[in-house]
Amino acid sequence: MKRDFCKRSLGDMYVEYKAQTGKLIPRLKGYKGDVNVIPNFKAGVLGEIHVPVFLAIMSIIIYLLFVR
């Protein structure tokens, strides 16, 4: 299960995060954990690069099929 994986791999940090996070509606305040987390924006963007690539390819296909 996904929850078991998170709990096994992250341990107490996951349990603490889960306790501070809303179940359906997330809270709009920062995480107050003990660990200083430095976000890696480059890895985040590169991890989602497939979305703009897919949209660009679909746009080209739609243009070639319907507009030209």
mmCIF file of the N, C-alpha and C atoms, coordinates in Angstrom:
data_MODEL
# 
_entry.id   MODEL 
# 
loop_
_atom_site.group_PDB 
_atom_site.id 
_atom_site.type_symbol 
_atom_site.label_atom_id 
_atom_site.label_alt_id 
_atom_site.label_comp_id 
_atom_site.label_asym_id 
_atom_site.label_entity_id 
_atom_site.label_seq_id 
_atom_site.pdbx_PDB_ins_code 
_atom_site.Cartn_x 
_atom_site.Cartn_y 
_atom_site.Cartn_z 
_atom_site.occupancy 
_atom_site.B_iso_or_equiv 
_atom_site.pdbx_formal_charge 
_atom_site.auth_seq_id 
_atom_site.auth_comp_id 
_atom_site.auth_asym_id 
_atom_site.auth_atom_id 
_atom_site.pdbx_PDB_model_num 
ATOM 1   N N  . MET A 1 1  ? 0.824  -1.184 0.000   1.00 0.00 ? 1  MET A N  1 
ATOM 2   C CA . MET A 1 1  ? 0.000  0.000  0.000   1.00 0.00 ? 1  MET A CA 1 
ATOM 3   C C  . MET A 1 1  ? 0.874  1.255  0.000   1.00 0.00 ? 1  MET A C  1 
ATOM 4   N N  . LYS A 1 2  ? 0.326  2.328  -0.524  1.00 0.00 ? 2  LYS A N  1 
ATOM 5   C CA . LYS A 1 2  ? 1.066  3.584  -0.619  1.00 0.00 ? 2  LYS A CA 1 
ATOM 6   C C  . LYS A 1 2  ? 1.400  4.137  0.767   1.00 0.00 ? 2  LYS A C  1 
ATOM 7   N N  . ARG A 1 3  ? 0.438  4.103  1.671   1.00 0.00 ? 3  ARG A N  1 
ATOM 8   C CA . ARG A 1 3  ? 0.686  4.636  3.012   1.00 0.00 ? 3  ARG A CA 1 
ATOM 9   C C  . ARG A 1 3  ? 1.784  3.852  3.720   1.00 0.00 ? 3  ARG A C  1 
ATOM 10  N N  . ASP A 1 4  ? 1.765  2.549  3.544   1.00 0.00 ? 4  ASP A N  1 
ATOM 11  C CA . ASP A 1 4  ? 2.789  1.729  4.182   1.00 0.00 ? 4  ASP A CA 1 
ATOM 12  C C  . ASP A 1 4  ? 4.164  2.059  3.629   1.00 0.00 ? 4  ASP A C  1 
ATOM 13  N N  . PHE A 1 5  ? 4.253  2.303  2.331   1.00 0.00 ? 5  PHE A N  1 
ATOM 14  C CA . PHE A 1 5  ? 5.527  2.649  1.712   1.00 0.00 ? 5  PHE A CA 1 
ATOM 15  C C  . PHE A 1 5  ? 6.056  3.964  2.282   1.00 0.00 ? 5  PHE A C  1 
ATOM 16  N N  . CYS A 1 6  ? 5.198  4.957  2.367   1.00 0.00 ? 6  CYS A N  1 
ATOM 17  C CA . CYS A 1 6  ? 5.619  6.256  2.900   1.00 0.00 ? 6  CYS A CA 1 
ATOM 18  C C  . CYS A 1 6  ? 6.073  6.128  4.350   1.00 0.00 ? 6  CYS A C  1 
ATOM 19  N N  . LYS A 1 7  ? 5.313  5.394  5.124   1.00 0.00 ? 7  LYS A N  1 
ATOM 20  C CA . LYS A 1 7  ? 5.657  5.241  6.536   1.00 0.00 ? 7  LYS A CA 1 
ATOM 21  C C  . LYS A 1 7  ? 6.974  4.480  6.699   1.00 0.00 ? 7  LYS A C  1 
ATOM 22  N N  . ARG A 1 8  ? 7.167  3.443  5.876   1.00 0.00 ? 8  ARG A N  1 
ATOM 23  C CA . ARG A 1 8  ? 8.412  2.672  5.969   1.00 0.00 ? 8  ARG A CA 1 
ATOM 24  C C  . ARG A 1 8  ? 9.610  3.488  5.503   1.00 0.00 ? 8  ARG A C  1 
ATOM 25  N N  . SER A 1 9  ? 9.460  4.225  4.413   1.00 0.00 ? 9  SER A N  1 
ATOM 26  C CA . SER A 1 9  ? 10.613 4.921  3.853   1.00 0.00 ? 9  SER A CA 1 
ATOM 27  C C  . SER A 1 9  ? 10.925 6.234  4.572   1.00 0.00 ? 9  SER A C  1 
ATOM 28  N N  . LEU A 1 10 ? 9.920  6.927  5.109   1.00 0.00 ? 10 LEU A N  1 
ATOM 29  C CA . LEU A 1 10 ? 10.156 8.223  5.738   1.00 0.00 ? 10 LEU A CA 1 
ATOM 30  C C  . LEU A 1 10 ? 10.075 8.196  7.257   1.00 0.00 ? 10 LEU A C  1 
ATOM 31  N N  . GLY A 1 11 ? 9.453  7.172  7.803   1.00 0.00 ? 11 GLY A N  1 
ATOM 32  C CA . GLY A 1 11 ? 9.411  6.999  9.251   1.00 0.00 ? 11 GLY A CA 1 
ATOM 33  C C  . GLY A 1 11 ? 8.631  8.066  9.987   1.00 0.00 ? 11 GLY A C  1 
ATOM 34  N N  . ASP A 1 12 ? 9.231  8.590  11.051  1.00 0.00 ? 12 ASP A N  1 
ATOM 35  C CA . ASP A 1 12 ? 8.544  9.549  11.925  1.00 0.00 ? 12 ASP A CA 1 
ATOM 36  C C  . ASP A 1 12 ? 8.235  10.865 11.221  1.00 0.00 ? 12 ASP A C  1 
ATOM 37  N N  . MET A 1 13 ? 9.066  11.255 10.242  1.00 0.00 ? 13 MET A N  1 
ATOM 38  C CA . MET A 1 13 ? 8.793  12.497 9.513   1.00 0.00 ? 13 MET A CA 1 
ATOM 39  C C  . MET A 1 13 ? 7.442  12.421 8.811   1.00 0.00 ? 13 MET A C  1 
ATOM 40  N N  . TYR A 1 14 ? 7.109  11.264 8.236   1.00 0.00 ? 14 TYR A N  1 
ATOM 41  C CA . TYR A 1 14 ? 5.830  11.102 7.547   1.00 0.00 ? 14 TYR A CA 1 
ATOM 42  C C  . TYR A 1 14 ? 4.671  11.151 8.537   1.00 0.00 ? 14 TYR A C  1 
ATOM 43  N N  . VAL A 1 15 ? 4.830  10.504 9.670   1.00 0.00 ? 15 VAL A N  1 
ATOM 44  C CA . VAL A 1 15 ? 3.768  10.501 10.685  1.00 0.00 ? 15 VAL A CA 1 
ATOM 45  C C  . VAL A 1 15 ? 3.514  11.921 11.175  1.00 0.00 ? 15 VAL A C  1 
ATOM 46  N N  . GLU A 1 16 ? 4.580  12.683 11.402  1.00 0.00 ? 16 GLU A N  1 
ATOM 47  C CA . GLU A 1 16 ? 4.439  14.072 11.850  1.00 0.00 ? 16 GLU A CA 1 
ATOM 48  C C  . GLU A 1 16 ? 3.787  14.933 10.764  1.00 0.00 ? 16 GLU A C  1 
ATOM 49  N N  . TYR A 1 17 ? 4.208  14.768 9.524   1.00 0.00 ? 17 TYR A N  1 
ATOM 50  C CA . TYR A 1 17 ? 3.624  15.519 8.412   1.00 0.00 ? 17 TYR A CA 1 
ATOM 51  C C  . TYR A 1 17 ? 2.135  15.192 8.259   1.00 0.00 ? 17 TYR A C  1 
ATOM 52  N N  . LYS A 1 18 ? 1.819  13.904 8.354   1.00 0.00 ? 18 LYS A N  1 
ATOM 53  C CA . LYS A 1 18 ? 0.426  13.468 8.215   1.00 0.00 ? 18 LYS A CA 1 
ATOM 54  C C  . LYS A 1 18 ? -0.451 14.074 9.307   1.00 0.00 ? 18 LYS A C  1 
ATOM 55  N N  . ALA A 1 19 ? 0.098  14.202 10.509  1.00 0.00 ? 19 ALA A N  1 
ATOM 56  C CA . ALA A 1 19 ? -0.662 14.777 11.620  1.00 0.00 ? 19 ALA A CA 1 
ATOM 57  C C  . ALA A 1 19 ? -0.927 16.262 11.411  1.00 0.00 ? 19 ALA A C  1 
ATOM 58  N N  . GLN A 1 20 ? -0.040 16.954 10.683  1.00 0.00 ? 20 GLN A N  1 
ATOM 59  C CA . GLN A 1 20 ? -0.179 18.399 10.485  1.00 0.00 ? 20 GLN A CA 1 
ATOM 60  C C  . GLN A 1 20 ? -0.877 18.763 9.179   1.00 0.00 ? 20 GLN A C  1 
ATOM 61  N N  . THR A 1 21 ? -1.216 17.787 8.356   1.00 0.00 ? 21 THR A N  1 
ATOM 62  C CA . THR A 1 21 ? -1.799 18.047 7.043   1.00 0.00 ? 21 THR A CA 1 
ATOM 63  C C  . THR A 1 21 ? -3.272 17.658 7.042   1.00 0.00 ? 21 THR A C  1 
ATOM 64  N N  . GLY A 1 22 ? -4.109 18.493 6.438   1.00 0.00 ? 22 GLY A N  1 
ATOM 65  C CA . GLY A 1 22 ? -5.528 18.193 6.349   1.00 0.00 ? 22 GLY A CA 1 
ATOM 66  C C  . GLY A 1 22 ? -5.790 17.009 5.432   1.00 0.00 ? 22 GLY A C  1 
ATOM 67  N N  . LYS A 1 23 ? -6.829 16.257 5.703   1.00 0.00 ? 23 LYS A N  1 
ATOM 68  C CA . LYS A 1 23 ? -7.121 15.065 4.900   1.00 0.00 ? 23 LYS A CA 1 
ATOM 69  C C  . LYS A 1 23 ? -7.736 15.403 3.552   1.00 0.00 ? 23 LYS A C  1 
ATOM 70  N N  . LEU A 1 24 ? -8.741 16.266 3.524   1.00 0.00 ? 24 LEU A N  1 
ATOM 71  C CA . LEU A 1 24 ? -9.386 16.627 2.264   1.00 0.00 ? 24 LEU A CA 1 
ATOM 72  C C  . LEU A 1 24 ? -8.981 18.004 1.779   1.00 0.00 ? 24 LEU A C  1 
ATOM 73  N N  . ILE A 1 25 ? -8.935 18.959 2.683   1.00 0.00 ? 25 ILE A N  1 
ATOM 74  C CA . ILE A 1 25 ? -8.586 20.327 2.325   1.00 0.00 ? 25 ILE A CA 1 
ATOM 75  C C  . ILE A 1 25 ? -7.256 20.666 2.989   1.00 0.00 ? 25 ILE A C  1 
ATOM 76  N N  . PRO A 1 26 ? -6.206 20.895 2.193   1.00 0.00 ? 26 PRO A N  1 
ATOM 77  C CA . PRO A 1 26 ? -4.906 21.198 2.796   1.00 0.00 ? 26 PRO A CA 1 
ATOM 78  C C  . PRO A 1 26 ? -4.916 22.544 3.502   1.00 0.00 ? 26 PRO A C  1 
ATOM 79  N N  . ARG A 1 27 ? -4.139 22.642 4.531   1.00 0.00 ? 27 ARG A N  1 
ATOM 80  C CA . ARG A 1 27 ? -4.007 23.911 5.247   1.00 0.00 ? 27 ARG A CA 1 
ATOM 81  C C  . ARG A 1 27 ? -3.019 24.791 4.496   1.00 0.00 ? 27 ARG A C  1 
ATOM 82  N N  . LEU A 1 28 ? -3.208 26.089 4.575   1.00 0.00 ? 28 LEU A N  1 
ATOM 83  C CA . LEU A 1 28 ? -2.369 27.005 3.808   1.00 0.00 ? 28 LEU A CA 1 
ATOM 84  C C  . LEU A 1 28 ? -1.243 27.606 4.641   1.00 0.00 ? 28 LEU A C  1 
ATOM 85  N N  . LYS A 1 29 ? -0.702 26.839 5.547   1.00 0.00 ? 29 LYS A N  1 
ATOM 86  C CA . LYS A 1 29 ? 0.449  27.314 6.305   1.00 0.00 ? 29 LYS A CA 1 
ATOM 87  C C  . LYS A 1 29 ? 1.607  26.329 6.094   1.00 0.00 ? 29 LYS A C  1 
ATOM 88  N N  . GLY A 1 30 ? 2.792  26.823 6.309   1.00 0.00 ? 30 GLY A N  1 
ATOM 89  C CA . GLY A 1 30 ? 3.983  26.019 6.052   1.00 0.00 ? 30 GLY A CA 1 
ATOM 90  C C  . GLY A 1 30 ? 4.144  24.855 7.008   1.00 0.00 ? 30 GLY A C  1 
ATOM 91  N N  . TYR A 1 31 ? 4.946  23.891 6.586   1.00 0.00 ? 31 TYR A N  1 
ATOM 92  C CA . TYR A 1 31 ? 5.256  22.727 7.404   1.00 0.00 ? 31 TYR A CA 1 
ATOM 93  C C  . TYR A 1 31 ? 6.196  23.138 8.523   1.00 0.00 ? 31 TYR A C  1 
ATOM 94  N N  . LYS A 1 32 ? 5.867  22.763 9.733   1.00 0.00 ? 32 LYS A N  1 
ATOM 95  C CA . LYS A 1 32 ? 6.655  23.154 10.901  1.00 0.00 ? 32 LYS A CA 1 
ATOM 96  C C  . LYS A 1 32 ? 7.440  21.972 11.468  1.00 0.00 ? 32 LYS A C  1 
ATOM 97  N N  . GLY A 1 33 ? 8.099  21.210 10.636  1.00 0.00 ? 33 GLY A N  1 
ATOM 98  C CA . GLY A 1 33 ? 8.855  20.057 11.101  1.00 0.00 ? 33 GLY A CA 1 
ATOM 99  C C  . GLY A 1 33 ? 10.202 20.448 11.675  1.00 0.00 ? 33 GLY A C  1 
ATOM 100 N N  . ASP A 1 34 ? 10.906 19.476 12.215  1.00 0.00 ? 34 ASP A N  1 
ATOM 101 C CA . ASP A 1 34 ? 12.220 19.711 12.805  1.00 0.00 ? 34 ASP A CA 1 
ATOM 102 C C  . ASP A 1 34 ? 13.308 19.817 11.745  1.00 0.00 ? 34 ASP A C  1 
ATOM 103 N N  . VAL A 1 35 ? 13.049 19.298 10.571  1.00 0.00 ? 35 VAL A N  1 
ATOM 104 C CA . VAL A 1 35 ? 14.069 19.207 9.539   1.00 0.00 ? 35 VAL A CA 1 
ATOM 105 C C  . VAL A 1 35 ? 13.981 20.420 8.617   1.00 0.00 ? 35 VAL A C  1 
ATOM 106 N N  . ASN A 1 36 ? 15.122 21.028 8.320   1.00 0.00 ? 36 ASN A N  1 
ATOM 107 C CA . ASN A 1 36 ? 15.169 22.096 7.327   1.00 0.00 ? 36 ASN A CA 1 
ATOM 108 C C  . ASN A 1 36 ? 15.151 21.454 5.954   1.00 0.00 ? 36 ASN A C  1 
ATOM 109 N N  . VAL A 1 37 ? 14.108 21.703 5.200   1.00 0.00 ? 37 VAL A N  1 
ATOM 110 C CA . VAL A 1 37 ? 13.967 21.121 3.878   1.00 0.00 ? 37 VAL A CA 1 
ATOM 111 C C  . VAL A 1 37 ? 14.257 22.193 2.853   1.00 0.00 ? 37 VAL A C  1 
ATOM 112 N N  . ILE A 1 38 ? 15.203 21.901 1.971   1.00 0.00 ? 38 ILE A N  1 
ATOM 113 C CA . ILE A 1 38 ? 15.529 22.813 0.890   1.00 0.00 ? 38 ILE A CA 1 
ATOM 114 C C  . ILE A 1 38 ? 14.946 22.214 -0.383  1.00 0.00 ? 38 ILE A C  1 
ATOM 115 N N  . PRO A 1 39 ? 13.938 22.858 -0.963  1.00 0.00 ? 39 PRO A N  1 
ATOM 116 C CA . PRO A 1 39 ? 13.311 22.282 -2.152  1.00 0.00 ? 39 PRO A CA 1 
ATOM 117 C C  . PRO A 1 39 ? 14.254 22.302 -3.349  1.00 0.00 ? 39 PRO A C  1 
ATOM 118 N N  . ASN A 1 40 ? 14.169 21.250 -4.146  1.00 0.00 ? 40 ASN A N  1 
ATOM 119 C CA . ASN A 1 40 ? 14.974 21.141 -5.353  1.00 0.00 ? 40 ASN A CA 1 
ATOM 120 C C  . ASN A 1 40 ? 14.049 21.419 -6.529  1.00 0.00 ? 40 ASN A C  1 
ATOM 121 N N  . PHE A 1 41 ? 13.960 22.685 -6.922  1.00 0.00 ? 41 PHE A N  1 
ATOM 122 C CA . PHE A 1 41 ? 13.037 23.093 -7.973  1.00 0.00 ? 41 PHE A CA 1 
ATOM 123 C C  . PHE A 1 41 ? 13.425 22.511 -9.327  1.00 0.00 ? 41 PHE A C  1 
ATOM 124 N N  . LYS A 1 42 ? 14.720 22.389 -9.584  1.00 0.00 ? 42 LYS A N  1 
ATOM 125 C CA . LYS A 1 42 ? 15.180 21.836 -10.859 1.00 0.00 ? 42 LYS A CA 1 
ATOM 126 C C  . LYS A 1 42 ? 14.681 20.402 -11.025 1.00 0.00 ? 42 LYS A C  1 
ATOM 127 N N  . ALA A 1 43 ? 14.810 19.602 -9.978  1.00 0.00 ? 43 ALA A N  1 
ATOM 128 C CA . ALA A 1 43 ? 14.335 18.221 -10.034 1.00 0.00 ? 43 ALA A CA 1 
ATOM 129 C C  . ALA A 1 43 ? 12.820 18.181 -10.177 1.00 0.00 ? 43 ALA A C  1 
ATOM 130 N N  . GLY A 1 44 ? 12.131 19.117 -9.550  1.00 0.00 ? 44 GLY A N  1 
ATOM 131 C CA . GLY A 1 44 ? 10.675 19.161 -9.665  1.00 0.00 ? 44 GLY A CA 1 
ATOM 132 C C  . GLY A 1 44 ? 10.221 19.487 -11.072 1.00 0.00 ? 44 GLY A C  1 
ATOM 133 N N  . VAL A 1 45 ? 10.879 20.461 -11.688 1.00 0.00 ? 45 VAL A N  1 
ATOM 134 C CA . VAL A 1 45 ? 10.517 20.840 -13.056 1.00 0.00 ? 45 VAL A CA 1 
ATOM 135 C C  . VAL A 1 45 ? 10.868 19.731 -14.030 1.00 0.00 ? 45 VAL A C  1 
ATOM 136 N N  . LEU A 1 46 ? 12.061 19.173 -13.897 1.00 0.00 ? 46 LEU A N  1 
ATOM 137 C CA . LEU A 1 46 ? 12.472 18.101 -14.810 1.00 0.00 ? 46 LEU A CA 1 
ATOM 138 C C  . LEU A 1 46 ? 11.623 16.850 -14.622 1.00 0.00 ? 46 LEU A C  1 
ATOM 139 N N  . GLY A 1 47 ? 11.102 16.641 -13.427 1.00 0.00 ? 47 GLY A N  1 
ATOM 140 C CA . GLY A 1 47 ? 10.242 15.493 -13.177 1.00 0.00 ? 47 GLY A CA 1 
ATOM 141 C C  . GLY A 1 47 ? 8.877  15.636 -13.817 1.00 0.00 ? 47 GLY A C  1 
ATOM 142 N N  . GLU A 1 48 ? 8.490  16.868 -14.156 1.00 0.00 ? 48 GLU A N  1 
ATOM 143 C CA . GLU A 1 48 ? 7.185  17.124 -14.769 1.00 0.00 ? 48 GLU A CA 1 
ATOM 144 C C  . GLU A 1 48 ? 7.311  17.598 -16.213 1.00 0.00 ? 48 GLU A C  1 
ATOM 145 N N  . ILE A 1 49 ? 8.462  17.426 -16.820 1.00 0.00 ? 49 ILE A N  1 
ATOM 146 C CA . ILE A 1 49 ? 8.699  17.938 -18.170 1.00 0.00 ? 49 ILE A CA 1 
ATOM 147 C C  . ILE A 1 49 ? 7.807  17.260 -19.208 1.00 0.00 ? 49 ILE A C  1 
ATOM 148 N N  . HIS A 1 50 ? 7.313  16.076 -18.899 1.00 0.00 ? 50 HIS A N  1 
ATOM 149 C CA . HIS A 1 50 ? 6.469  15.365 -19.859 1.00 0.00 ? 50 HIS A CA 1 
ATOM 150 C C  . HIS A 1 50 ? 5.156  16.106 -20.135 1.00 0.00 ? 50 HIS A C  1 
ATOM 151 N N  . VAL A 1 51 ? 4.685  16.905 -19.198 1.00 0.00 ? 51 VAL A N  1 
ATOM 152 C CA . VAL A 1 51 ? 3.407  17.608 -19.388 1.00 0.00 ? 51 VAL A CA 1 
ATOM 153 C C  . VAL A 1 51 ? 3.499  18.656 -20.498 1.00 0.00 ? 51 VAL A C  1 
ATOM 154 N N  . PRO A 1 52 ? 4.438  19.609 -20.455 1.00 0.00 ? 52 PRO A N  1 
ATOM 155 C CA . PRO A 1 52 ? 4.502  20.567 -21.564 1.00 0.00 ? 52 PRO A CA 1 
ATOM 156 C C  . PRO A 1 52 ? 4.900  19.932 -22.883 1.00 0.00 ? 52 PRO A C  1 
ATOM 157 N N  . VAL A 1 53 ? 5.715  18.882 -22.846 1.00 0.00 ? 53 VAL A N  1 
ATOM 158 C CA . VAL A 1 53 ? 6.085  18.188 -24.085 1.00 0.00 ? 53 VAL A CA 1 
ATOM 159 C C  . VAL A 1 53 ? 4.840  17.551 -24.703 1.00 0.00 ? 53 VAL A C  1 
ATOM 160 N N  . PHE A 1 54 ? 4.032  16.887 -23.899 1.00 0.00 ? 54 PHE A N  1 
ATOM 161 C CA . PHE A 1 54 ? 2.798  16.277 -24.387 1.00 0.00 ? 54 PHE A CA 1 
ATOM 162 C C  . PHE A 1 54 ? 1.866  17.337 -24.966 1.00 0.00 ? 54 PHE A C  1 
ATOM 163 N N  . LEU A 1 55 ? 1.705  18.452 -24.265 1.00 0.00 ? 55 LEU A N  1 
ATOM 164 C CA . LEU A 1 55 ? 0.830  19.517 -24.754 1.00 0.00 ? 55 LEU A CA 1 
ATOM 165 C C  . LEU A 1 55 ? 1.339  20.111 -26.063 1.00 0.00 ? 55 LEU A C  1 
ATOM 166 N N  . ALA A 1 56 ? 2.639  20.262 -26.198 1.00 0.00 ? 56 ALA A N  1 
ATOM 167 C CA . ALA A 1 56 ? 3.204  20.790 -27.437 1.00 0.00 ? 56 ALA A CA 1 
ATOM 168 C C  . ALA A 1 56 ? 2.965  19.833 -28.595 1.00 0.00 ? 56 ALA A C  1 
ATOM 169 N N  . ILE A 1 57 ? 3.181  18.539 -28.364 1.00 0.00 ? 57 ILE A N  1 
ATOM 170 C CA . ILE A 1 57 ? 2.953  17.544 -29.416 1.00 0.00 ? 57 ILE A CA 1 
ATOM 171 C C  . ILE A 1 57 ? 1.487  17.507 -29.821 1.00 0.00 ? 57 ILE A C  1 
ATOM 172 N N  . MET A 1 58 ? 0.591  17.530 -28.847 1.00 0.00 ? 58 MET A N  1 
ATOM 173 C CA . MET A 1 58 ? -0.837 17.525 -29.159 1.00 0.00 ? 58 MET A CA 1 
ATOM 174 C C  . MET A 1 58 ? -1.256 18.785 -29.910 1.00 0.00 ? 58 MET A C  1 
ATOM 175 N N  . SER A 1 59 ? -0.682 19.919 -29.549 1.00 0.00 ? 59 SER A N  1 
ATOM 176 C CA . SER A 1 59 ? -0.992 21.163 -30.250 1.00 0.00 ? 59 SER A CA 1 
ATOM 177 C C  . SER A 1 59 ? -0.557 21.101 -31.708 1.00 0.00 ? 59 SER A C  1 
ATOM 178 N N  . ILE A 1 60 ? 0.614  20.547 -31.953 1.00 0.00 ? 60 ILE A N  1 
ATOM 179 C CA . ILE A 1 60 ? 1.106  20.415 -33.328 1.00 0.00 ? 60 ILE A CA 1 
ATOM 180 C C  . ILE A 1 60 ? 0.216  19.478 -34.124 1.00 0.00 ? 60 ILE A C  1 
ATOM 181 N N  . ILE A 1 61 ? -0.174 18.363 -33.531 1.00 0.00 ? 61 ILE A N  1 
ATOM 182 C CA . ILE A 1 61 ? -1.040 17.402 -34.222 1.00 0.00 ? 61 ILE A CA 1 
ATOM 183 C C  . ILE A 1 61 ? -2.390 18.042 -34.550 1.00 0.00 ? 61 ILE A C  1 
ATOM 184 N N  . ILE A 1 62 ? -2.985 18.736 -33.593 1.00 0.00 ? 62 ILE A N  1 
ATOM 185 C CA . ILE A 1 62 ? -4.270 19.390 -33.831 1.00 0.00 ? 62 ILE A CA 1 
ATOM 186 C C  . ILE A 1 62 ? -4.135 20.454 -34.906 1.00 0.00 ? 62 ILE A C  1 
ATOM 187 N N  . TYR A 1 63 ? -3.052 21.220 -34.882 1.00 0.00 ? 63 TYR A N  1 
ATOM 188 C CA . TYR A 1 63 ? -2.830 22.239 -35.890 1.00 0.00 ? 63 TYR A CA 1 
ATOM 189 C C  . TYR A 1 63 ? -2.711 21.609 -37.281 1.00 0.00 ? 63 TYR A C  1 
ATOM 190 N N  . LEU A 1 64 ? -1.923 20.542 -37.365 1.00 0.00 ? 64 LEU A N  1 
ATOM 191 C CA . LEU A 1 64 ? -1.717 19.907 -38.676 1.00 0.00 ? 64 LEU A CA 1 
ATOM 192 C C  . LEU A 1 64 ? -2.999 19.238 -39.194 1.00 0.00 ? 64 LEU A C  1 
ATOM 193 N N  . LEU A 1 65 ? -3.812 18.704 -38.333 1.00 0.00 ? 65 LEU A N  1 
ATOM 194 C CA . LEU A 1 65 ? -5.019 18.023 -38.772 1.00 0.00 ? 65 LEU A CA 1 
ATOM 195 C C  . LEU A 1 65 ? -6.176 18.946 -39.074 1.00 0.00 ? 65 LEU A C  1 
ATOM 196 N N  . PHE A 1 66 ? -6.345 20.007 -38.288 1.00 0.00 ? 66 PHE A N  1 
ATOM 197 C CA . PHE A 1 66 ? -7.560 20.783 -38.388 1.00 0.00 ? 66 PHE A CA 1 
ATOM 198 C C  . PHE A 1 66 ? -7.383 22.222 -38.891 1.00 0.00 ? 66 PHE A C  1 
ATOM 199 N N  . VAL A 1 67 ? -6.248 22.803 -38.700 1.00 0.00 ? 67 VAL A N  1 
ATOM 200 C CA . VAL A 1 67 ? -6.080 24.214 -39.034 1.00 0.00 ? 67 VAL A CA 1 
ATOM 201 C C  . VAL A 1 67 ? -5.485 24.394 -40.423 1.00 0.00 ? 67 VAL A C  1 
ATOM 202 N N  . ARG A 1 68 ? -4.533 23.626 -40.755 1.00 0.00 ? 68 ARG A N  1 
ATOM 203 C CA . ARG A 1 68 ? -3.854 23.768 -42.038 1.00 0.00 ? 68 ARG A CA 1 
ATOM 204 C C  . ARG A 1 68 ? -4.678 23.475 -43.209 1.00 0.00 ? 68 ARG A C  1 
# 
